[in-house]
């Protein structure tokens, strides 16, 4: 019997779990298509995705990785990107 799309693990999560996550976008988002959405997992990790490609790849990060990313944004590390 074939597996359904929802039963195929992706980065240790089932696709149904990814779909039902509560995704958040920055309140400073200006709708220019360059936004990232983030969602928290129950184990403390976070996932990020392109808000314009919600069915595309996701990035799985630890809490430390997320805090480092946010600090880099606040410090202007990505301003030239």
Secondary structure, 3 states (H helix, E strand, C coil): CCCCHHHCEECCEEHHHHHHCCCEECCCCCCCCCCEEEEECCCCCEEEEECCCCCCCEEEECHHHHHHHHHHHHCCCCCCC
